Amino acid sequence: MSATERARWLAELSEALEQAERLVWSLGDRPGVAPELKELYGRLDAARAEVQSLRFRRAATGRSNNPPFWTELQPWNRAIDSPKR
């Protein structure tokens, strides 16, 4: 993937995350908002911030081989790392 394609993809991803955040925010105005909705908003916000970070970091420092921090936070990884009962 070229740098231009990557930049375009990250910009599109950032816009999609922002749209999803706006949708979740609008749903949050309703009575009886589920805690999961608030958690989803937080996750979307964190993902959008990470994409923005990738966009600007790549532009400033060039290509990096380090994966984003959130790849370590996936639910399937937490289940492996948690102590067994």
PDB file as gemmi writes it, atoms N, CA and C in Angstrom:
CRYST1    1.000    1.000    1.000  90.00  90.00  90.00 P 1                      
ATOM      1  N   MET A   1       0.852  -1.175   0.000  1.00  0.00           N  
ATOM      2  CA  MET A   1       0.000   0.000   0.000  1.00  0.00           C  
ATOM      3  C   MET A   1       0.896   1.235   0.000  1.00  0.00           C  
ATOM      4  N   SER A   2       0.617   2.140  -0.907  1.00  0.00           N  
ATOM      5  CA  SER A   2       1.430   3.358  -0.980  1.00  0.00           C  
ATOM      6  C   SER A   2       1.070   4.311   0.157  1.00  0.00           C  
ATOM      7  N   ALA A   3       1.943   5.264   0.389  1.00  0.00           N  
ATOM      8  CA  ALA A   3       1.707   6.246   1.456  1.00  0.00           C  
ATOM      9  C   ALA A   3       0.442   7.050   1.173  1.00  0.00           C  
ATOM     10  N   THR A   4       0.188   7.348  -0.076  1.00  0.00           N  
ATOM     11  CA  THR A   4      -1.012   8.103  -0.446  1.00  0.00           C  
ATOM     12  C   THR A   4      -2.266   7.290  -0.174  1.00  0.00           C  
ATOM     13  N   GLU A   5      -2.244   6.014  -0.544  1.00  0.00           N  
ATOM     14  CA  GLU A   5      -3.393   5.139  -0.286  1.00  0.00           C  
ATOM     15  C   GLU A   5      -3.626   4.993   1.212  1.00  0.00           C  
ATOM     16  N   ARG A   6      -2.556   4.832   1.951  1.00  0.00           N  
ATOM     17  CA  ARG A   6      -2.666   4.691   3.404  1.00  0.00           C  
ATOM     18  C   ARG A   6      -3.247   5.957   4.037  1.00  0.00           C  
ATOM     19  N   ALA A   7      -2.761   7.113   3.604  1.00  0.00           N  
ATOM     20  CA  ALA A   7      -3.270   8.382   4.124  1.00  0.00           C  
ATOM     21  C   ALA A   7      -4.753   8.531   3.809  1.00  0.00           C  
ATOM     22  N   ARG A   8      -5.149   8.171   2.597  1.00  0.00           N  
ATOM     23  CA  ARG A   8      -6.561   8.262   2.217  1.00  0.00           C  
ATOM     24  C   ARG A   8      -7.400   7.312   3.062  1.00  0.00           C  
ATOM     25  N   TRP A   9      -6.908   6.085   3.256  1.00  0.00           N  
ATOM     26  CA  TRP A   9      -7.635   5.095   4.049  1.00  0.00           C  
ATOM     27  C   TRP A   9      -7.788   5.557   5.497  1.00  0.00           C  
ATOM     28  N   LEU A  10      -6.734   6.093   6.077  1.00  0.00           N  
ATOM     29  CA  LEU A  10      -6.807   6.583   7.457  1.00  0.00           C  
ATOM     30  C   LEU A  10      -7.763   7.767   7.571  1.00  0.00           C  
ATOM     31  N   ALA A  11      -7.776   8.646   6.564  1.00  0.00           N  
ATOM     32  CA  ALA A  11      -8.707   9.772   6.581  1.00  0.00           C  
ATOM     33  C   ALA A  11     -10.148   9.276   6.503  1.00  0.00           C  
ATOM     34  N   GLU A  12     -10.405   8.305   5.639  1.00  0.00           N  
ATOM     35  CA  GLU A  12     -11.752   7.745   5.521  1.00  0.00           C  
ATOM     36  C   GLU A  12     -12.165   7.033   6.810  1.00  0.00           C  
ATOM     37  N   LEU A  13     -11.245   6.297   7.407  1.00  0.00           N  
ATOM     38  CA  LEU A  13     -11.523   5.609   8.658  1.00  0.00           C  
ATOM     39  C   LEU A  13     -11.828   6.610   9.773  1.00  0.00           C  
ATOM     40  N   SER A  14     -11.063   7.668   9.828  1.00  0.00           N  
ATOM     41  CA  SER A  14     -11.287   8.710  10.828  1.00  0.00           C  
ATOM     42  C   SER A  14     -12.674   9.324  10.660  1.00  0.00           C  
ATOM     43  N   GLU A  15     -13.068   9.606   9.429  1.00  0.00           N  
ATOM     44  CA  GLU A  15     -14.387  10.179   9.163  1.00  0.00           C  
ATOM     45  C   GLU A  15     -15.498   9.202   9.548  1.00  0.00           C  
ATOM     46  N   ALA A  16     -15.331   7.933   9.235  1.00  0.00           N  
ATOM     47  CA  ALA A  16     -16.346   6.929   9.598  1.00  0.00           C  
ATOM     48  C   ALA A  16     -16.487   6.812  11.112  1.00  0.00           C  
ATOM     49  N   LEU A  17     -15.378   6.836  11.825  1.00  0.00           N  
ATOM     50  CA  LEU A  17     -15.431   6.781  13.288  1.00  0.00           C  
ATOM     51  C   LEU A  17     -16.105   8.018  13.862  1.00  0.00           C  
ATOM     52  N   GLU A  18     -15.835   9.166  13.264  1.00  0.00           N  
ATOM     53  CA  GLU A  18     -16.474  10.398  13.724  1.00  0.00           C  
ATOM     54  C   GLU A  18     -17.988  10.337  13.498  1.00  0.00           C  
ATOM     55  N   GLN A  19     -18.409   9.817  12.359  1.00  0.00           N  
ATOM     56  CA  GLN A  19     -19.841   9.674  12.085  1.00  0.00           C  
ATOM     57  C   GLN A  19     -20.488   8.707  13.085  1.00  0.00           C  
ATOM     58  N   ALA A  20     -19.798   7.616  13.379  1.00  0.00           N  
ATOM     59  CA  ALA A  20     -20.324   6.654  14.350  1.00  0.00           C  
ATOM     60  C   ALA A  20     -20.434   7.294  15.728  1.00  0.00           C  
ATOM     61  N   GLU A  21     -19.446   8.100  16.093  1.00  0.00           N  
ATOM     62  CA  GLU A  21     -19.503   8.815  17.380  1.00  0.00           C  
ATOM     63  C   GLU A  21     -20.706   9.739  17.447  1.00  0.00           C  
ATOM     64  N   ARG A  22     -20.963  10.466  16.367  1.00  0.00           N  
ATOM     65  CA  ARG A  22     -22.125  11.374  16.338  1.00  0.00           C  
ATOM     66  C   ARG A  22     -23.425  10.597  16.483  1.00  0.00           C  
ATOM     67  N   LEU A  23     -23.514   9.453  15.829  1.00  0.00           N  
ATOM     68  CA  LEU A  23     -24.717   8.631  15.929  1.00  0.00           C  
ATOM     69  C   LEU A  23     -24.918   8.139  17.361  1.00  0.00           C  
ATOM     70  N   VAL A  24     -23.866   7.616  17.965  1.00  0.00           N  
ATOM     71  CA  VAL A  24     -23.967   7.117  19.336  1.00  0.00           C  
ATOM     72  C   VAL A  24     -24.300   8.264  20.286  1.00  0.00           C  
ATOM     73  N   TRP A  25     -23.703   9.430  20.056  1.00  0.00           N  
ATOM     74  CA  TRP A  25     -23.991  10.591  20.901  1.00  0.00           C  
ATOM     75  C   TRP A  25     -25.467  10.953  20.819  1.00  0.00           C  
ATOM     76  N   SER A  26     -26.035  10.921  19.607  1.00  0.00           N  
ATOM     77  CA  SER A  26     -27.451  11.270  19.449  1.00  0.00           C  
ATOM     78  C   SER A  26     -28.352  10.249  20.140  1.00  0.00           C  
ATOM     79  N   LEU A  27     -27.949   8.996  20.164  1.00  0.00           N  
ATOM     80  CA  LEU A  27     -28.721   7.971  20.862  1.00  0.00           C  
ATOM     81  C   LEU A  27     -28.633   8.149  22.376  1.00  0.00           C  
ATOM     82  N   GLY A  28     -27.555   8.755  22.836  1.00  0.00           N  
ATOM     83  CA  GLY A  28     -27.348   8.963  24.261  1.00  0.00           C  
ATOM     84  C   GLY A  28     -28.286   9.993  24.864  1.00  0.00           C  
ATOM     85  N   ASP A  29     -28.958  10.775  24.024  1.00  0.00           N  
ATOM     86  CA  ASP A  29     -29.894  11.787  24.523  1.00  0.00           C  
ATOM     87  C   ASP A  29     -31.217  11.176  24.975  1.00  0.00           C  
ATOM     88  N   ARG A  30     -31.421   9.917  24.715  1.00  0.00           N  
ATOM     89  CA  ARG A  30     -32.689   9.276  25.059  1.00  0.00           C  
ATOM     90  C   ARG A  30     -32.682   8.815  26.513  1.00  0.00           C  
ATOM     91  N   PRO A  31     -33.877   8.745  27.119  1.00  0.00           N  
ATOM     92  CA  PRO A  31     -33.946   8.277  28.516  1.00  0.00           C  
ATOM     93  C   PRO A  31     -33.519   6.816  28.649  1.00  0.00           C  
ATOM     94  N   GLY A  32     -32.957   6.490  29.777  1.00  0.00           N  
ATOM     95  CA  GLY A  32     -32.576   5.100  30.048  1.00  0.00           C  
ATOM     96  C   GLY A  32     -31.419   4.607  29.205  1.00  0.00           C  
ATOM     97  N   VAL A  33     -30.404   5.438  29.027  1.00  0.00           N  
ATOM     98  CA  VAL A  33     -29.253   5.066  28.203  1.00  0.00           C  
ATOM     99  C   VAL A  33     -28.499   3.911  28.856  1.00  0.00           C  
ATOM    100  N   ALA A  34     -28.260   2.880  28.082  1.00  0.00           N  
ATOM    101  CA  ALA A  34     -27.535   1.711  28.581  1.00  0.00           C  
ATOM    102  C   ALA A  34     -26.063   2.063  28.806  1.00  0.00           C  
ATOM    103  N   PRO A  35     -25.458   1.494  29.831  1.00  0.00           N  
ATOM    104  CA  PRO A  35     -24.028   1.746  30.080  1.00  0.00           C  
ATOM    105  C   PRO A  35     -23.161   1.312  28.894  1.00  0.00           C  
ATOM    106  N   GLU A  36     -23.630   0.305  28.162  1.00  0.00           N  
ATOM    107  CA  GLU A  36     -22.860  -0.169  27.003  1.00  0.00           C  
ATOM    108  C   GLU A  36     -22.753   0.914  25.932  1.00  0.00           C  
ATOM    109  N   LEU A  37     -23.766   1.761  25.839  1.00  0.00           N  
ATOM    110  CA  LEU A  37     -23.738   2.843  24.858  1.00  0.00           C  
ATOM    111  C   LEU A  37     -22.653   3.853  25.215  1.00  0.00           C  
ATOM    112  N   LYS A  38     -22.536   4.144  26.495  1.00  0.00           N  
ATOM    113  CA  LYS A  38     -21.478   5.058  26.946  1.00  0.00           C  
ATOM    114  C   LYS A  38     -20.106   4.438  26.712  1.00  0.00           C  
ATOM    115  N   GLU A  39     -19.998   3.142  26.973  1.00  0.00           N  
ATOM    116  CA  GLU A  39     -18.732   2.448  26.735  1.00  0.00           C  
ATOM    117  C   GLU A  39     -18.386   2.456  25.251  1.00  0.00           C  
ATOM    118  N   LEU A  40     -19.384   2.235  24.399  1.00  0.00           N  
ATOM    119  CA  LEU A  40     -19.159   2.258  22.951  1.00  0.00           C  
ATOM    120  C   LEU A  40     -18.664   3.625  22.509  1.00  0.00           C  
ATOM    121  N   TYR A  41     -19.269   4.683  23.022  1.00  0.00           N  
ATOM    122  CA  TYR A  41     -18.827   6.031  22.678  1.00  0.00           C  
ATOM    123  C   TYR A  41     -17.357   6.214  23.064  1.00  0.00           C  
ATOM    124  N   GLY A  42     -16.997   5.758  24.255  1.00  0.00           N  
ATOM    125  CA  GLY A  42     -15.612   5.873  24.695  1.00  0.00           C  
ATOM    126  C   GLY A  42     -14.652   5.095  23.809  1.00  0.00           C  
ATOM    127  N   ARG A  43     -15.068   3.922  23.398  1.00  0.00           N  
ATOM    128  CA  ARG A  43     -14.215   3.105  22.519  1.00  0.00           C  
ATOM    129  C   ARG A  43     -14.058   3.758  21.144  1.00  0.00           C  
ATOM    130  N   LEU A  44     -15.153   4.303  20.624  1.00  0.00           N  
ATOM    131  CA  LEU A  44     -15.082   4.995  19.336  1.00  0.00           C  
ATOM    132  C   LEU A  44     -14.166   6.209  19.425  1.00  0.00           C  
ATOM    133  N   ASP A  45     -14.285   6.948  20.512  1.00  0.00           N  
ATOM    134  CA  ASP A  45     -13.440   8.117  20.707  1.00  0.00           C  
ATOM    135  C   ASP A  45     -11.967   7.715  20.779  1.00  0.00           C  
ATOM    136  N   ALA A  46     -11.677   6.647  21.499  1.00  0.00           N  
ATOM    137  CA  ALA A  46     -10.292   6.173  21.610  1.00  0.00           C  
ATOM    138  C   ALA A  46      -9.764   5.698  20.257  1.00  0.00           C  
ATOM    139  N   ALA A  47     -10.596   5.000  19.504  1.00  0.00           N  
ATOM    140  CA  ALA A  47     -10.173   4.520  18.181  1.00  0.00           C  
ATOM    141  C   ALA A  47      -9.914   5.688  17.245  1.00  0.00           C  
ATOM    142  N   ARG A  48     -10.790   6.680  17.287  1.00  0.00           N  
ATOM    143  CA  ARG A  48     -10.606   7.857  16.425  1.00  0.00           C  
ATOM    144  C   ARG A  48      -9.323   8.602  16.800  1.00  0.00           C  
ATOM    145  N   ALA A  49      -9.056   8.724  18.091  1.00  0.00           N  
ATOM    146  CA  ALA A  49      -7.822   9.385  18.535  1.00  0.00           C  
ATOM    147  C   ALA A  49      -6.589   8.605  18.084  1.00  0.00           C  
ATOM    148  N   GLU A  50      -6.671   7.286  18.127  1.00  0.00           N  
ATOM    149  CA  GLU A  50      -5.544   6.459  17.676  1.00  0.00           C  
ATOM    150  C   GLU A  50      -5.317   6.619  16.176  1.00  0.00           C  
ATOM    151  N   VAL A  51      -6.394   6.663  15.406  1.00  0.00           N  
ATOM    152  CA  VAL A  51      -6.258   6.857  13.957  1.00  0.00           C  
ATOM    153  C   VAL A  51      -5.637   8.222  13.673  1.00  0.00           C  
ATOM    154  N   GLN A  52      -6.090   9.246  14.383  1.00  0.00           N  
ATOM    155  CA  GLN A  52      -5.496  10.576  14.210  1.00  0.00           C  
ATOM    156  C   GLN A  52      -4.013  10.553  14.548  1.00  0.00           C  
ATOM    157  N   SER A  53      -3.676   9.853  15.608  1.00  0.00           N  
ATOM    158  CA  SER A  53      -2.275   9.733  16.004  1.00  0.00           C  
ATOM    159  C   SER A  53      -1.457   9.056  14.903  1.00  0.00           C  
ATOM    160  N   LEU A  54      -2.003   7.990  14.340  1.00  0.00           N  
ATOM    161  CA  LEU A  54      -1.314   7.297  13.242  1.00  0.00           C  
ATOM    162  C   LEU A  54      -1.145   8.215  12.041  1.00  0.00           C  
ATOM    163  N   ARG A  55      -2.170   8.973  11.733  1.00  0.00           N  
ATOM    164  CA  ARG A  55      -2.097   9.878  10.579  1.00  0.00           C  
ATOM    165  C   ARG A  55      -0.975  10.881  10.753  1.00  0.00           C  
ATOM    166  N   PHE A  56      -0.908  11.512  11.912  1.00  0.00           N  
ATOM    167  CA  PHE A  56       0.071  12.564  12.119  1.00  0.00           C  
ATOM    168  C   PHE A  56       1.462  12.024  12.416  1.00  0.00           C  
ATOM    169  N   ARG A  57       1.544  10.907  13.121  1.00  0.00           N  
ATOM    170  CA  ARG A  57       2.838  10.315  13.425  1.00  0.00           C  
ATOM    171  C   ARG A  57       3.512   9.836  12.149  1.00  0.00           C  
ATOM    172  N   ARG A  58       2.769   9.165  11.281  1.00  0.00           N  
ATOM    173  CA  ARG A  58       3.336   8.668  10.026  1.00  0.00           C  
ATOM    174  C   ARG A  58       3.822   9.819   9.163  1.00  0.00           C  
ATOM    175  N   ALA A  59       3.052  10.898   9.147  1.00  0.00           N  
ATOM    176  CA  ALA A  59       3.443  12.044   8.338  1.00  0.00           C  
ATOM    177  C   ALA A  59       4.720  12.695   8.878  1.00  0.00           C  
ATOM    178  N   ALA A  60       4.853  12.726  10.207  1.00  0.00           N  
ATOM    179  CA  ALA A  60       5.990  13.411  10.826  1.00  0.00           C  
ATOM    180  C   ALA A  60       7.247  12.544  10.883  1.00  0.00           C  
ATOM    181  N   THR A  61       7.094  11.252  11.148  1.00  0.00           N  
ATOM    182  CA  THR A  61       8.271  10.413  11.396  1.00  0.00           C  
ATOM    183  C   THR A  61       8.514   9.352  10.342  1.00  0.00           C  
ATOM    184  N   GLY A  62       7.635   9.196   9.411  1.00  0.00           N  
ATOM    185  CA  GLY A  62       7.793   8.133   8.433  1.00  0.00           C  
ATOM    186  C   GLY A  62       7.170   6.849   8.941  1.00  0.00           C  
ATOM    187  N   ARG A  63       7.376   5.783   8.239  1.00  0.00           N  
ATOM    188  CA  ARG A  63       6.733   4.505   8.545  1.00  0.00           C  
ATOM    189  C   ARG A  63       7.305   3.875   9.824  1.00  0.00           C  
ATOM    190  N   SER A  64       6.412   3.288  10.622  1.00  0.00           N  
ATOM    191  CA  SER A  64       6.800   2.598  11.849  1.00  0.00           C  
ATOM    192  C   SER A  64       6.297   1.173  11.788  1.00  0.00           C  
ATOM    193  N   ASN A  65       7.059   0.248  12.361  1.00  0.00           N  
ATOM    194  CA  ASN A  65       6.645  -1.150  12.370  1.00  0.00           C  
ATOM    195  C   ASN A  65       5.945  -1.545  13.664  1.00  0.00           C  
ATOM    196  N   ASN A  66       5.751  -0.600  14.577  1.00  0.00           N  
ATOM    197  CA  ASN A  66       5.089  -0.904  15.841  1.00  0.00           C  
ATOM    198  C   ASN A  66       3.583  -0.902  15.668  1.00  0.00           C  
ATOM    199  N   PRO A  67       2.908  -1.939  16.154  1.00  0.00           N  
ATOM    200  CA  PRO A  67       1.440  -1.942  16.055  1.00  0.00           C  
ATOM    201  C   PRO A  67       0.846  -0.943  17.029  1.00  0.00           C  
ATOM    202  N   PRO A  68      -0.360  -0.435  16.742  1.00  0.00           N  
ATOM    203  CA  PRO A  68      -1.006   0.485  17.683  1.00  0.00           C  
ATOM    204  C   PRO A  68      -1.284  -0.194  19.013  1.00  0.00           C  
ATOM    205  N   PHE A  69      -1.308   0.603  20.091  1.00  0.00           N  
ATOM    206  CA  PHE A  69      -1.472   0.042  21.426  1.00  0.00           C  
ATOM    207  C   PHE A  69      -2.766  -0.728  21.580  1.00  0.00           C  
ATOM    208  N   TRP A  70      -3.847  -0.329  20.885  1.00  0.00           N  
ATOM    209  CA  TRP A  70      -5.144  -0.959  21.094  1.00  0.00           C  
ATOM    210  C   TRP A  70      -5.205  -2.369  20.556  1.00  0.00           C  
ATOM    211  N   THR A  71      -4.222  -2.801  19.754  1.00  0.00           N  
ATOM    212  CA  THR A  71      -4.248  -4.183  19.272  1.00  0.00           C  
ATOM    213  C   THR A  71      -4.024  -5.162  20.419  1.00  0.00           C  
ATOM    214  N   GLU A  72      -3.430  -4.669  21.503  1.00  0.00           N  
ATOM    215  CA  GLU A  72      -3.212  -5.519  22.675  1.00  0.00           C  
ATOM    216  C   GLU A  72      -4.423  -5.552  23.599  1.00  0.00           C  
ATOM    217  N   LEU A  73      -5.435  -4.743  23.340  1.00  0.00           N  
ATOM    218  CA  LEU A  73      -6.584  -4.626  24.230  1.00  0.00           C  
ATOM    219  C   LEU A  73      -7.803  -5.408  23.745  1.00  0.00           C  
ATOM    220  N   GLN A  74      -7.639  -6.235  22.746  1.00  0.00           N  
ATOM    221  CA  GLN A  74      -8.774  -6.991  22.220  1.00  0.00           C  
ATOM    222  C   GLN A  74      -9.273  -7.993  23.258  1.00  0.00           C  
ATOM    223  N   PRO A  75     -10.590  -8.230  23.305  1.00  0.00           N  
ATOM    224  CA  PRO A  75     -11.158  -9.132  24.315  1.00  0.00           C  
ATOM    225  C   PRO A  75     -10.530 -10.518  24.310  1.00  0.00           C  
ATOM    226  N   TRP A  76     -10.196 -11.033  23.129  1.00  0.00           N  
ATOM    227  CA  TRP A  76      -9.624 -12.376  23.092  1.00  0.00           C  
ATOM    228  C   TRP A  76      -8.230 -12.411  23.716  1.00  0.00           C  
ATOM    229  N   ASN A  77      -7.507 -11.302  23.708  1.00  0.00           N  
ATOM    230  CA  ASN A  77      -6.201 -11.254  24.369  1.00  0.00           C  
ATOM    231  C   ASN A  77      -6.361 -11.155  25.882  1.00  0.00           C  
ATOM    232  N   ARG A  78      -7.365 -10.412  26.343  1.00  0.00           N  
ATOM    233  CA  ARG A  78      -7.582 -10.268  27.779  1.00  0.00           C  
ATOM    234  C   ARG A  78      -7.929 -11.610  28.408  1.00  0.00           C  
ATOM    235  N   ALA A  79      -8.699 -12.433  27.712  1.00  0.00           N  
ATOM    236  CA  ALA A  79      -9.089 -13.737  28.249  1.00  0.00           C  
ATOM    237  C   ALA A  79      -7.858 -14.620  28.446  1.00  0.00           C  
ATOM    238  N   ILE A  80      -6.901 -14.503  27.567  1.00  0.00           N  
ATOM    239  CA  ILE A  80      -5.682 -15.313  27.672  1.00  0.00           C  
ATOM    240  C   ILE A  80      -4.823 -14.826  28.835  1.00  0.00           C  
ATOM    241  N   ASP A  81      -4.749 -13.485  28.990  1.00  0.00           N  
ATOM    242  CA  ASP A  81      -3.875 -12.907  30.004  1.00  0.00           C  
ATOM    243  C   ASP A  81      -4.461 -12.942  31.408  1.00  0.00           C  
ATOM    244  N   SER A  82      -5.773 -13.111  31.541  1.00  0.00           N  
ATOM    245  CA  SER A  82      -6.368 -13.069  32.867  1.00  0.00           C  
ATOM    246  C   SER A  82      -6.073 -14.368  33.637  1.00  0.00           C  
ATOM    247  N   PRO A  83      -5.935 -14.247  34.958  1.00  0.00           N  
ATOM    248  CA  PRO A  83      -5.641 -15.448  35.751  1.00  0.00           C  
ATOM    249  C   PRO A  83      -6.807 -16.427  35.728  1.00  0.00           C  
ATOM    250  N   LYS A  84      -6.463 -17.705  35.753  1.00  0.00           N  
ATOM    251  CA  LYS A  84      -7.491 -18.754  35.758  1.00  0.00           C  
ATOM    252  C   LYS A  84      -8.029 -18.963  37.150  1.00  0.00           C  
ATOM    253  N   ARG A  85      -9.327 -19.220  37.223  1.00  0.00           N  
ATOM    254  CA  ARG A  85      -9.962 -19.422  38.525  1.00  0.00           C  
ATOM    255  C   ARG A  85     -10.247 -20.877  38.747  1.00  0.00           C  
TER     256      ARG A  85                                                      
END                                                                             
